[in-house]
Amino acid sequence: MSYEIAQQRIAAARRTNSSHLNLSSLGLTELPPELFDLINLRVLWLSDNQLHSLPPEIGALRQLARLRLNRKVVS
C-alpha cells in the first residue's frame, strides 16, 4: 500500500510540475522508478523509510538541491 501511495504522490508531482516531493514515513524499502523522471525536482523528503541505500538513478535528479534522509528506521 505504501509503495502505491508513493507512486500516487509522484504522479501528482509530475502533473503539477512540482519542485518538492514528500515520500517520508511510507516504509519504503526501495524507490519507485518513476521518481527519477521528475527532472525539475529540487527538494525530496525520504525520512522515516527503510531504505538501505539509494540507487545510482538518483543522479538523474540534476536539479535536486535538498535531500532529507534523517530519522532512518532500523529494524
C-alpha positions, 0 to 999 in steps of 0.5 A: 500500500505504501509503495502505491501511495508513493507512486500516487504522490509522484504522479501528482508531482509530475502533473503539477510540475512540482519542485518538492516531493514528500515520500517520508514515513511510507516504509519504503524499502526501495524507490519507485522508478518513476521518481527519477523522471521528475527532472525539475525536482529540487527538494525530496523528503525520504525520512522515516523509510527503510531504505538501505541505500539509494540507487545510482538513478538518483543522479538523474535528479540534476536539479535536486538541491535538498535531500532529507534522509534523517530519522532512518528506521532500523529494524 
